[in-house]
Amino acid sequence: MIFALTSGFIIGLMGSFHCLGMCGPLALALPVHHLKQQQQIVYTLVYNFGRVTSYVTLGLVFGFIGKSLFIGQYQQAFSITIGVLILLGVFVPKLFKLLKLSWLNNYHQFIRSQLSSLFKQQKSASVYFLIGIFNGLLPCGLVYFALASALITGSVWHSVAFMFMFGIATIPMMFSIAFFGKYISQKFRTKVQKLIPYFIAVMAVLLVLRGLNLNIPYISPALPQSTTDSVEMCMPQ
């Protein structure tokens, strides 16, 4: 559990620079600047906890999937496969453009339409929370990586804990963007965006290393074996 909590927090903290480049515009557009300072703080936190709620829910779903993979002893192969696919997505994006994932485009448009509708509603704590919920469900490479990492924990609760700490670690950056983002130049955000693929590539390599089960602490720790491996079958004499 400690490894899941620590790993989720580190990935979220390091990946929060991705938030600056990709989710920054949405955080900047959060309609809080006309409110009193205390309300700004409260509603911005409510919005961020909405995001975390989405991540935790996804962690729960993928935790159940990951548990099935663990039982089926597919953890290592899955970790390596996901890492390689992410690397291909970073360095050979045209391969994925050939796959016309219309359902993903439709999903993206649905989430954006919900956000657009929420931004037009009279603002209340529940509206800010829902904005955070849908923000957390937007297609995002960093979230995909976090979910892949949570998936291979092989435990529902470890997956939930991983995604919870991942979300918590992104709050400082997203909170700062909402308040001070207007002081961050577009030139700086562009530079950050250019670095994002390299960060994701490093994370993908870590996924591959984890799948290789090299018994290197924190980088490629020994994956726990299914308990079924240790069960000795007693045959009648």
C-alpha positions in Angstrom: 0.0 0.0 0.0 2.8 2.4 0.9 4.4 1.8 -2.5 1.1 2.6 -4.2 0.6 5.8 -2.2 4.2 7.0 -2.8 4.3 6.1 -6.5 0.9 7.8 -7.1 2.0 11.0 -5.4 5.4 11.2 -7.1 3.8 10.6 -10.6 1.1 13.2 -9.9 3.6 15.7 -8.6 6.0 15.3 -11.5 3.2 15.1 -14.0 1.5 18.3 -12.7 3.7 20.2 -15.2 1.7 18.4 -17.8 -1.4 20.0 -16.2 0.2 23.4 -16.7 0.5 22.8 -20.4 -2.7 20.8 -21.2 -5.3 21.6 -18.5 -4.1 25.2 -17.8 -6.7 26.8 -20.2 -9.6 25.1 -18.4 -8.3 26.0 -15.0 -7.8 29.6 -16.1 -11.3 29.7 -17.4 -12.7 28.6 -14.1 -15.2 31.3 -13.2 -14.0 32.2 -9.7 -12.2 35.6 -10.3 -15.4 37.6 -9.7 -15.9 36.0 -6.3 -14.6 37.0 -2.9 -11.2 35.6 -2.0 -12.6 33.1 0.5 -15.2 31.8 -2.1 -12.5 31.6 -4.7 -10.4 29.3 -2.5 -13.4 27.1 -1.5 -14.8 26.7 -5.0 -11.4 26.1 -6.5 -10.8 23.3 -4.0 -14.2 21.9 -4.6 -13.4 21.8 -8.4 -10.1 20.0 -7.7 -11.7 17.5 -5.4 -14.2 16.8 -8.2 -11.2 15.9 -10.4 -9.8 13.7 -7.6 -13.2 11.9 -7.3 -13.1 11.1 -11.0 -9.5 9.7 -10.7 -10.5 7.6 -7.6 -13.6 6.2 -9.4 -11.4 5.3 -12.4 -8.9 3.7 -10.1 -11.7 1.6 -8.6 -12.8 0.4 -12.0 -9.3 -0.3 -13.3 -8.4 -1.9 -9.9 -11.0 -4.6 -10.6 -9.7 -5.1 -14.1 -6.1 -5.2 -12.7 -7.1 -7.8 -10.1 -8.3 -10.0 -12.9 -5.0 -9.5 -14.8 -3.1 -10.3 -11.6 -5.1 -13.5 -11.0 -4.5 -14.4 -14.7 -0.7 -13.7 -14.3 -0.7 -11.2 -17.1 0.7 -8.3 -15.1 4.1 -8.3 -16.6 3.1 -8.7 -20.2 0.4 -6.0 -19.8 2.9 -3.5 -18.2 5.4 -4.0 -21.0 2.7 -3.8 -23.7 1.3 -0.6 -22.4 4.7 0.9 -22.0 5.6 0.1 -25.6 2.3 1.4 -26.9 2.8 4.7 -25.0 6.3 5.0 -26.5 4.9 4.4 -30.0 2.2 7.1 -29.3 4.9 9.6 -28.3 7.4 9.0 -31.1 5.2 7.5 -33.9 1.9 9.3 -33.5 1.0 8.8 -37.1 0.5 5.1 -36.4 -2.4 5.9 -34.1 -3.9 8.5 -36.4 -4.4 5.7 -38.9 -6.8 4.1 -36.3 -9.9 6.1 -36.7 -11.1 6.0 -33.1 -14.4 7.7 -33.7 -15.8 6.5 -30.4 -13.0 8.4 -28.6 -13.7 11.5 -30.5 -17.4 11.2 -29.7 -16.5 10.7 -26.0 -14.3 13.8 -26.1 -17.0 15.9 -27.6 -19.5 14.6 -25.1 -17.3 15.6 -22.1 -16.6 19.0 -23.7 -20.3 19.6 -24.2 -21.0 18.8 -20.6 -18.3 21.2 -19.5 -19.6 23.9 -21.7 -23.1 23.5 -20.3 -21.8 23.6 -16.7 -19.8 26.8 -17.4 -23.1 28.5 -18.4 -25.0 27.5 -15.3 -25.4 29.6 -12.2 -22.4 28.8 -10.2 -22.7 26.8 -6.9 -20.5 24.4 -5.1 -22.2 21.5 -6.9 -21.5 23.0 -10.3 -17.8 23.5 -9.5 -17.6 19.9 -8.3 -19.2 18.6 -11.5 -16.8 20.7 -13.6 -14.0 19.0 -11.7 -15.7 15.6 -12.3 -15.8 16.1 -16.1 -12.4 17.7 -16.2 -11.0 14.5 -14.6 -12.7 12.4 -17.4 -11.2 14.4 -20.3 -8.8 12.3 -22.4 -5.4 12.9 -21.0 -2.1 11.1 -21.6 -0.9 11.6 -18.1 -4.1 10.1 -16.7 -3.8 7.2 -19.1 -0.3 6.5 -17.8 -1.5 6.8 -14.2 -4.3 4.3 -14.8 -1.9 1.9 -16.5 0.3 2.1 -13.4 -2.6 1.6 -11.1 -3.8 -1.3 -13.2 -0.7 -3.3 -12.6 -0.8 -3.0 -8.8 -2.9 -6.1 -8.9 -5.1 -4.9 -6.1 -8.4 -2.9 -6.1 -7.5 -0.8 -3.0 -3.9 -0.2 -4.1 -5.3 1.0 -7.4 -7.7 3.4 -5.6 -4.9 4.6 -3.3 -2.6 5.2 -6.2 -5.1 7.3 -8.1 -6.2 9.2 -5.0 -2.6 10.3 -4.3 -2.0 11.0 -8.0 -5.0 13.4 -7.9 -4.0 15.0 -4.6 -0.5 15.6 -6.0 -1.8 17.6 -9.0 -3.9 19.9 -6.8 -1.1 22.4 -5.9 -0.4 23.1 -9.6 -4.0 23.2 -10.7 -4.8 25.5 -7.7 -2.0 27.8 -8.6 -3.0 28.0 -12.2 -6.5 29.0 -11.3 -5.2 31.9 -9.2 -1.9 32.9 -10.8 -2.1 31.4 -14.3 -2.6 34.8 -15.9 1.0 35.6 -14.9 2.4 32.6 -16.7 3.4 33.6 -20.2 2.1 31.6 -23.2 5.8 31.2 -24.2 6.6 29.4 -21.0 3.5 27.1 -21.3 4.6 26.3 -24.9 8.0 25.3 -23.7 6.4 23.0 -21.0 4.2 21.4 -23.7 7.2 20.6 -25.8 8.7 18.7 -22.8 5.6 16.7 -22.0 6.2 13.9 -24.6 9.7 13.3 -23.2 8.3 13.1 -19.7 5.6 10.6 -20.8 8.3 8.6 -22.7 10.3 8.3 -19.4 7.2 7.1 -17.6 6.6 4.6 -20.4 10.1 3.2 -20.0 9.5 2.8 -16.3 6.3 0.8 -17.1 8.4 -1.5 -19.4 11.1 -1.9 -16.7 8.4 -2.7 -14.1 7.0 -5.4 -16.4 10.5 -6.9 -16.7 10.4 -7.7 -13.0 14.1 -6.9 -12.5 13.8 -6.6 -8.7 15.1 -3.1 -8.6 13.5 -1.1 -5.8 11.0 1.6 -7.0 12.1 1.2 -10.6 11.4 -2.4 -11.3 10.3 -4.0 -8.1 9.6 -7.7 -7.9 5.9 -8.2 -8.8 4.0 -10.2 -6.2 3.1 -13.6 -7.5 -0.4 -15.0 -7.5 -1.2 -16.8 -4.3 -2.3 -19.7 -6.4 1.4 -20.4 -7.2 2.1 -21.3 -3.6 -0.8 -23.7 -3.1 0.5 -27.2 -3.0 -1.9 -29.8 -4.4 -2.2 -32.8 -2.1 -2.6 -35.9 -4.2 -3.8 -39.1 -2.6 -1.1 -41.7 -2.1 
